[in-house]
Structure formats: C-alpha cells, structure tokens
Amino acid sequence: MRVLFIGDIFGRPGRTIVKDRLPRLVREKNIDLIIANGENAAAGFGITPALAEELFDLNIDVITTGNHVWDKRELIDYMQLGETNGHGPAKRILRPANYPPNMPGSGLYEGKKGDTAYAVINLQGRVFMASNDDPFRTADDLLKKITARLVFVDIHAEATSEKVALGWYLDGRVTAVLGTHTHVPTADGRVLPNGTAYITDVGMTGPYDSVIGVKKELIVERFLTNMPIRFEPATGDVRFCAVVIECDESTGKARSIEPLMLSGD
C-alpha cells in the first residue's frame, strides 16, 4: 500500500494547491490512501464542516487536526453529529486523542481501503503546548484496541524532541509517526530500525512567502511592538508538502518514506 500524508493545509492557498495537484500526484505515485492535517484550512485557524467536506470530496480519506481544532465552533456540532448518528464524513475528521475525556469527536479512526484495514491516530504534544493527557500512554491505550496492522500517527507538537522520542517509542508498533504543527518541513524522513516511517515535520501546504502561513509584515510588527495584531493568511509562493509512505499491509511495516514539496506553478 502507498499512503500520502499531506502536511498542515493552510487557508485558501493550501486548499487550492491540494485541489490542483492532488489528482495527478495520486496517479503518478499510485496512491491508495490519503490522510491530511486540515486544522488550518479555514483562513489559517480551524476548519469548518463545509471545508472538511470539500477536502473529503477530493478523495482525502481522513483529516487530522491539532490545537486549532475548536477555532470554528460549528465543528463541535459536526463531530457530535458523527457520534450520534454515525455520519460517515464527520467520523473521518479527528481531534487529538489525548484531549480530556468526553470531548466531541475522536482521536482514532479505523477504516478499510478495499480489503486492507488501517487506523489513524491523532495526538498532540505537551511541551510548550496546552497541558493534556500523556500522548505516549494514550498511544499505548489505543494500540491495545486496534486490530489493523497499518497504523498511522499524526503527532501535532511543538518540540522536536517530543516528536523524535515518540517515534522511537512507537518504532515497530505503528507504520508511521508523522509530525505536524510547526509548518516547516524537516529533512529527517527515514524508516526506523523496527519498521516505522518517521519525520519530525511534514511541512505546511500553503504560502511560504510568509511566517508559517501568515503575512510576514504582520508577524514582524508583532515581534517589534508586542502589540496585538490581527493575523491574515499570506498568498505567495504556495507549496504542497507531503510524504509518501510505502508499506507492507501484511506486516504493518514501512518500506520507505519519500518527502515531497511541490510548487504551485
């Protein structure tokens, strides 16, 4: 199986380049399963049900999120709808599994592509971020319940050390540990010794003529003055950042991980 994981989709520029580049990429790379982090899809802050459905219409199978998941309140009702009546698309958008109990939505999705079962786990780090449950032990608990051999983990975290540590901790127990949140792609994509594909940050799918997606002049002013400023998404130098993971569905092990950065041209 060949799996495409798309890094943080940021605002309209990110959504547009995904729409433009995804169909051809799927054909050229023979992609079977698509996972995307969509927590910044709504102008850089959160995601709405309509935008989630727009991404699902592009044949994205599962959407992960992170600390901006509740920025658009309507997503809460959407997730609750998925819990109460089994609304399929709503169940395929995740919030971090290590959030407090009894919150809307889920941090785990289990599905099938053809005859192949797979699972996606969404976790959030604790270093330099809000205090939530331990993502390491949360992963342990979830893995006890999962029967699929293919398991993909989105670790949405600030600290490089926390992501690297989780990769080593889960090596051999999941197919891939994929870092998101910092919007800067890292050059450490590799398959760990026991068969888990790992990268510290997949990178942002959005405008790189920016400061992690926001108009650079606004961020520079914020640093210079420390005054509150309304952030606005940038639009220039749009890039599509993702990784392609080739894995063995019979063992759940990764064979390779290939980082991608495609321009909007």
N, C-alpha and C positions, 0 to 999 in steps of 0.2 A: 504494500500500500504506500502511496505517495501523498503526503499531507502538506498543505500550505497553511502556514500560520502568519497572519498579517498583523504587523505592529500597529500601535495606537492610531486609529483613524481620526484625524483632527479636522473638524469642521467641514464646510462645503468643499474646500480644495481636496481634502483627503477622500471624501466620498466620491468626488468627480473622477479622480485618478483611478480609484478602485473600479468604478463603473467602466472607465475607458480601457484599462489594461487587463482586468481580470479574465475576461473570456479567452483572449489569446494566450495568456500565461497558463491557464488551465489546459489548453490544447497542447502547447509546446512542452510543458513539464509533466503531462499525463497525470494531473492531479485527481485524486479520488475523494479527498475530504478537505474542507476549508473551515478554518477557525480564525476569528478576527477579534482583536480587542477594539471595542467600539465606544468606550466610555467618554471620549471627547468628540463624538460625532456631531453633537449639537453646538455649533459655533465654539467648539473647544471645551465645553463644560457640560458633561452629561450626555444622555441620549434619550430621545423620545420614542414612544411606541411606533409612531409613523416612520421615523428614521430606522428603527430596528427592522420593521417590515420591509423597508426599502433595501436594506442590506441582505435580508433573507431572500428577497426577490432576485438578487444577484447570485444565488446558489451558495451563499455562505451558510454553513450548517449550524455553527454555534458561535455566539457572541459572548465574549468575556468582558469584564469591566474592572473597576477598582475604586479608588477613593472618591471619584466624581459620580458614582452610580446614582446617588439620590439628588443630584443637582436639578433634575427635572422631575417634579413631584408626580407628574402623571405616570411615570414609570412604576411607581409603587402600586397603583391600581392595576396596571397591566400585569405585573408579576403576581398579584393576588388573584387576578382572573385566571392565570395559568394554574395556580394551586387549586382553585375551587372547581373549575370545570374541565381541567386537562387541556386547555387551549394550547395546541402544539407549539406555535411560534413563541409564545410567552415563556414556555418552559425551556426554550433554547437560548435564552439570554440569562447569563449568570451574574450573581454578585459574589464577592469573596465569601468562601465557606467558613472562614474563621471570624465572621461578624457575630455579634451576640445572638443567642438563641431566639427563636420565634420572630425573626425579622422576615419581611416579604421575600419571596423568591428562594433560590437555592444556589449553592456553590458547586453543585455537581450535576452533570448531565450525562446520562448513559443512552447511547443510541446505536444504530446499525447502518452500515453502508453495504447494501447487498446482504451477503451472509456474514459480514465481519462486524463483530461488536466492538465498540470503543467507548471510552469515557473521557470527559473533560472536567478537570478540577480547576477552580478559580480560587487563588489565595492572595492575601495582602500581607505585606511585611509590617513589622512593628518598629523598626529602627527609624527614627526621625519621622514617624507617621503616628496616626492615632493609635491608642492602645486597644488592641483587640486580642482575641484568643491566640494562642501559640500556633503559627502556621505549620510547624513541624509535627506537632502532636495531632493537629487537625488532619493533616495528610495521612498520618498513621491510622486514625479512626476511619477515614473514608476508604482507604485501601482494603480494610477488613471487609467492607461491604461490596466492593466492586468485583464482578466476575470476569469482565472483559480483560483480555491480555493487553490491548492497546490503551494506554492511559497517557493523556497529555495534560501538563500542569502549567497554567499561567501564574507566575509569581509576580504580582504587581507591587514592587517595592522600591524604596529609595536607595538603600545601602547596597553597594556591590557585594560586600562581604556576606550579607544575609542571603542574597541570591545564590552566590557561589556555594555557601555552606549547605543550602537546601538542595542544590544539585548533587553534591557529594552524598548527602544524607539519603536521597532517593535513588541514587545510582543503582541500576539493576532491578528496581521495583516499579519504575514507570518508564514509558517510552521516551518522553521528552520533558525537560524542565525549561520553560521559556520565559525570560524576564521581560517585563514591560514597565511603563511608568516614567522613566527618565527621558524618553523621546530622543535619545542619542544612541545610534547603533554601535555595538561593541564588536571587536574583532576576535572574539574568543569562542566562536562556534566550533564545537567538537563533539565527538562521541566519547563519553567517559568509559573507563575500563570495563564496567559491567553491562554496558549496552544502552545507556541513557544518553540521548542527544541533549546538549546543553548550550545555551547562550545567555549572557548576562542581560543584554537588552536587544531586542529585535530591531528597535528604532521606530521612529514616528512615520506614519503615512500621512504626509501633509506638507505644509510650506516650510522650506528650510531657509528662506530669506527672512529669518525671524529669530526670536529667542524661544526655543522649544514650542513654536507654533504661533506665538503672539507677536504682534507688530513690535519690531525691535526698539523703535524710538520710545514706545510706552514703557518698556521694561528698563531701558537705560535711564529714563526720567525717574522711574520708581527707585532705582538704586541711588541716583544722585540726590533725590529730595526726601525719600522715605515717606512721601505723601500718598494717600490712597488714589489710585488711578483705575479707571475702567479699562479692563483688558479687551482687546479686539483681535480677532484672528488675522494673521497675515495671509498673503495670497501668492507670493512669488516663490519661484524655484521649488515647485511641488514634486515630491518624490514618493515612490511606493516602496516601502521597506517591509520585507517578509523573510521567512525562511522556508525552505522545502526540506521535509524530513522523509527519508525513505526508510521504511520499517518492515519487519517480518511479522505478519499477523499471526503466525503460528507460535512465535515465542514472545512477542511483545517487545523485542529488542530493536533499537535503531541501527541502521546500517550506515547512514550518512546524514549530515545536516549541511545545507547549502544556503548561506545568506544571500539575499537579493536586494539591490537598490536600483529601481528603475526610475528614470526621469519622466516628466510629463510631456516631453517632446514627442 
